[in-house]
Amino acid sequence: AISNAIIVGFAVRPDPSATAMAERDNVDIRCYRIIYDCIEEIESAIKGMLAPKFRDVDIGRAEVRNVFKISSAGTIAGSYVLDGKIVRNAKIRVVRDGIVIAEDEMSSLRRFKDDVKEVASGYECGIGLTKFNDIKEGDIFEAFITEEYRED
């Protein structure tokens, strides 16, 4: 009970006093007759206890070619998508002279006057960032998403 353990039994049955004590202390007793069921359940329990890990997956890069200051929308970067694609829900790394100077989320992604969900390589678009406004021509925007994964 102190260590939050699970009692695992194989081809045995707990006696009634042990069962009553386990119920009183909220201790889980699991008994198995097939060893593979036991192994499978313990493996899945261990995997479930592991904290998920996260990694950043790069999905595209865009170069800032013009900077527009718009009173209603803030600073907008007129950009050209160099490779991959820029996706609306992606996060953006601002790279200047090879150094990451900011990491932010997009507030807008537009192609001409239309809001779009993504812009493919070879096309131009307007990108607005939520917090970072010190955008300069020649900056590179790296779009990435953070995904969860488990090591098996």
C-alpha positions in Angstrom: 0.0 0.0 0.0 2.8 2.4 0.8 4.6 2.0 -2.6 1.3 2.0 -4.7 2.3 -1.5 -5.9 0.2 -4.0 -7.8 0.3 -7.6 -6.6 0.6 -10.1 -9.5 -0.2 -13.8 -9.0 0.3 -16.5 -11.5 -1.7 -19.8 -11.1 -2.6 -18.9 -7.5 -5.5 -17.5 -5.6 -5.2 -15.1 -2.7 -6.6 -16.2 0.6 -9.7 -14.3 1.9 -7.8 -12.4 4.6 -5.3 -11.1 2.1 -8.1 -10.1 -0.3 -9.9 -8.2 2.5 -6.6 -6.4 3.6 -5.9 -5.5 -0.1 -9.4 -4.1 -0.5 -9.1 -2.1 2.7 -5.8 -0.5 1.6 -6.8 -0.1 -2.0 -4.1 -2.5 -3.3 -4.8 -4.1 -6.7 -4.4 -7.9 -6.8 -4.3 -9.4 -10.3 -4.2 -13.2 -10.8 -3.4 -14.8 -14.2 -3.6 -18.4 -15.5 -1.9 -17.6 -18.8 1.6 -16.1 -18.5 1.4 -14.3 -21.8 -1.6 -12.3 -20.6 0.3 -11.3 -17.5 3.4 -10.3 -19.4 1.3 -8.3 -21.9 -0.6 -6.4 -19.3 2.5 -5.6 -17.3 4.3 -4.3 -20.4 1.4 -2.1 -21.3 1.2 -0.8 -17.7 4.9 0.1 -17.7 4.5 1.9 -21.1 1.5 3.8 -19.8 3.5 5.0 -16.7 6.3 6.4 -18.9 5.9 10.1 -19.5 5.5 10.9 -23.2 8.4 12.6 -24.9 8.1 15.5 -27.4 10.2 16.4 -30.4 10.1 19.2 -32.9 9.5 18.2 -36.5 10.5 20.8 -39.1 7.9 21.1 -41.9 9.0 24.1 -43.9 11.2 27.2 -44.3 10.3 30.7 -45.6 12.5 33.7 -46.3 11.2 37.2 -45.4 11.4 39.4 -48.5 9.3 42.4 -47.3 8.1 43.8 -44.0 4.7 45.5 -43.8 3.4 47.5 -40.8 -0.4 47.4 -40.8 -2.2 49.3 -38.1 -4.9 46.6 -37.7 -2.7 43.5 -38.1 0.7 44.6 -36.7 3.9 43.6 -38.5 3.4 41.2 -41.5 6.3 39.4 -43.1 6.0 39.1 -46.9 7.6 35.8 -47.3 8.7 33.2 -50.0 8.4 29.5 -49.0 11.8 28.0 -49.8 11.1 24.4 -49.0 8.5 22.2 -47.4 5.3 24.1 -46.5 4.1 26.6 -44.0 1.0 25.4 -42.1 -1.3 27.6 -40.1 -1.1 25.7 -36.8 2.7 25.4 -36.9 5.0 27.3 -34.6 7.7 29.5 -36.1 11.4 29.9 -35.3 12.9 33.2 -36.5 16.5 32.7 -37.7 18.7 35.7 -38.3 22.3 35.2 -39.4 22.1 31.6 -38.5 21.0 32.3 -34.9 17.5 31.5 -33.6 16.3 34.9 -32.2 12.7 34.1 -31.4 10.1 31.3 -31.3 6.5 32.3 -31.7 3.1 31.2 -33.1 1.4 32.5 -36.2 -1.4 35.0 -35.8 -2.1 35.0 -39.6 -1.2 33.2 -42.8 -2.4 34.8 -46.0 -2.0 34.4 -49.7 -3.0 37.6 -51.4 -6.1 38.7 -49.5 -7.2 35.2 -48.5 -6.6 33.4 -45.1 -5.1 30.0 -45.9 -4.3 26.8 -44.0 -1.0 26.2 -45.7 1.3 27.5 -48.4 3.5 25.2 -50.4 7.1 25.6 -51.5 7.7 28.1 -54.3 4.8 30.4 -53.3 4.6 33.8 -51.6 2.6 34.5 -48.5 2.1 37.0 -45.6 2.9 35.7 -42.2 2.0 37.5 -39.0 3.4 36.5 -35.6 1.6 36.7 -32.3 4.3 38.3 -30.1 7.5 38.9 -32.1 7.5 42.1 -34.2 11.2 42.9 -34.8 11.1 41.1 -38.3 13.7 42.2 -40.8 14.2 41.4 -44.5 16.4 38.3 -44.9 15.1 36.6 -41.8 14.3 32.9 -42.2 11.1 31.5 -40.7 11.3 27.8 -39.8 7.9 26.2 -39.4 7.7 23.2 -37.0 5.2 21.2 -35.1 5.8 19.5 -31.8 4.8 15.9 -31.7 4.5 13.4 -28.8 6.1 10.0 -29.1 6.9 7.0 -26.9 10.0 4.9 -27.0 9.0 1.2 -27.2 
